[in-house]
Amino acid sequence: MGDGLPSGVAWRRARAHLYAVPLTLLIALAMLVAPQRALAQDWSPPRTVFIPSTGHTSDGLFLDVWRTDGSLLGDPVTEEITPRSGFSAVGDVDVVQYYEHLALVYLPDEAPELQVQALDLGRQVLVQAKEAGAPAALQRALERTVCAPAEAGSCLNVVASGHTLRGAFLDYWQAGDAANWLGAPLTESLRAPDGTRVQYFANAILRETADGVQPLPLGKIAAERARIDTKAIAQPADVPTYDEALFIPPEPEPEPASTDTADAAPDSGVADFGPGPQQGAWKEVVVSLSQERMWAYEDGDLVMSSLVSTGTGETPEVSTPLGDHAIVAKYDVQTMEGTISGQHYRVEDVPYVMYFDDLGNALHGTYWHNNFGTPMSHGCVNLPMDIAAWMYDWAPVGTAVTVIP
């Protein structure tokens, strides 16, 4: 029953690793892509940024990787470059860029998750070291080994290369995406002449010091040996300096308030679209009992939303009826009274009354409480006063009203 009866009305970074690409056959060719400035509603993050620590840019897919794994890659030490034309050994390599610790290549013909890969700089350095006569420590580290049973949990056998990872090197390799970028270990760890420990990987070399494990600057060394220009460039005018704040979408600007107070919906502070129209009518009001919320739609568009108070549901008499309804009568103001479970009630001057069935259930303004969002009524839908005033003008007799669970 309602609140009264008025005379009977109602870049996975899965990585493959590219091997045997001679560094000496690469030349420098800067490739800069300027981002476009956009309006807030058409916002998009920059696709190229300038990194002042090394004076180079990072762009596109390489930028995506660098933002995720920058501590492993280091900062860019060259611009993007392309191989010499006609150099078939590179195959489908399209773009190369050197970072402090590694080098990235772009392979456009690969699957999307494999288009950015790492050059095998660690393997190349190891080959050169062996050709020059590897020292005894490196010779021993090249011998394949396996973890002892007692080392379970602290040692890992990398079957693909026949070598193991232990201690801090294992921890570093297993963190985040490091294994994908470093590749498989090519040696055991060994003691370097300066007393630190190092280990060679397919794409990089790690060193352990008292400060922890860090990659050696292999990308910078390889670029310089290949005579690739590593000098800082002037920041392009249309490329922003890197700041992670550039990648945070702006807050949407509020829509300007309508100057037509007769037609403007009150600000309910709710932006969600809700369940959408249920009956397909031009104008429809949808009330959710579980959410204690109401949405008003016009031609499929949300025009207003508000918390409401529906029936307490303690008995069928004080439950807001589920189903498809329509506004059957409207009253500017009305005194509601009746008897529920033997208890008489009377509420004077109820404003903006819109009955949606012939059992006395109505949408109406409510001045006697402000507890919207909680069931409070005898079956009617209690509305905040400003919401009710707007809806009374907006919803003619015949407007669809749907009550959902």
Secondary structure as GFF3:
##gff-version 3
##sequence-region A 1 405
A	DSSP	beta_strand	17	18	.	.	.	ID=ss1
A	DSSP	three_ten_helix	23	25	.	.	.	ID=ss2
A	DSSP	three_ten_helix	40	42	.	.	.	ID=ss3
A	DSSP	beta_strand	48	51	.	.	.	ID=ss4
A	DSSP	beta_strand	56	59	.	.	.	ID=ss5
A	DSSP	alpha_helix	60	73	.	.	.	ID=ss6
A	DSSP	three_ten_helix	88	90	.	.	.	ID=ss7
A	DSSP	beta_strand	95	98	.	.	.	ID=ss8
A	DSSP	beta_strand	103	106	.	.	.	ID=ss9
A	DSSP	three_ten_helix	112	114	.	.	.	ID=ss10
A	DSSP	beta_strand	116	119	.	.	.	ID=ss11
A	DSSP	alpha_helix	121	131	.	.	.	ID=ss12
A	DSSP	alpha_helix	136	141	.	.	.	ID=ss13
A	DSSP	three_ten_helix	149	151	.	.	.	ID=ss14
A	DSSP	beta_strand	155	158	.	.	.	ID=ss15
A	DSSP	beta_strand	163	166	.	.	.	ID=ss16
A	DSSP	alpha_helix	167	174	.	.	.	ID=ss17
A	DSSP	alpha_helix	178	182	.	.	.	ID=ss18
A	DSSP	beta_strand	190	191	.	.	.	ID=ss19
A	DSSP	beta_strand	197	200	.	.	.	ID=ss20
A	DSSP	beta_strand	205	209	.	.	.	ID=ss21
A	DSSP	beta_strand	212	215	.	.	.	ID=ss22
A	DSSP	alpha_helix	218	225	.	.	.	ID=ss23
A	DSSP	three_ten_helix	244	247	.	.	.	ID=ss24
A	DSSP	beta_strand	283	288	.	.	.	ID=ss25
A	DSSP	beta_strand	293	298	.	.	.	ID=ss26
A	DSSP	beta_strand	301	307	.	.	.	ID=ss27
A	DSSP	three_ten_helix	316	318	.	.	.	ID=ss28
A	DSSP	beta_strand	323	326	.	.	.	ID=ss29
A	DSSP	beta_strand	329	340	.	.	.	ID=ss30
A	DSSP	beta_strand	343	355	.	.	.	ID=ss31
A	DSSP	beta_strand	362	365	.	.	.	ID=ss32
A	DSSP	beta_strand	381	383	.	.	.	ID=ss33
A	DSSP	alpha_helix	385	394	.	.	.	ID=ss34
A	DSSP	beta_strand	400	404	.	.	.	ID=ss35
###
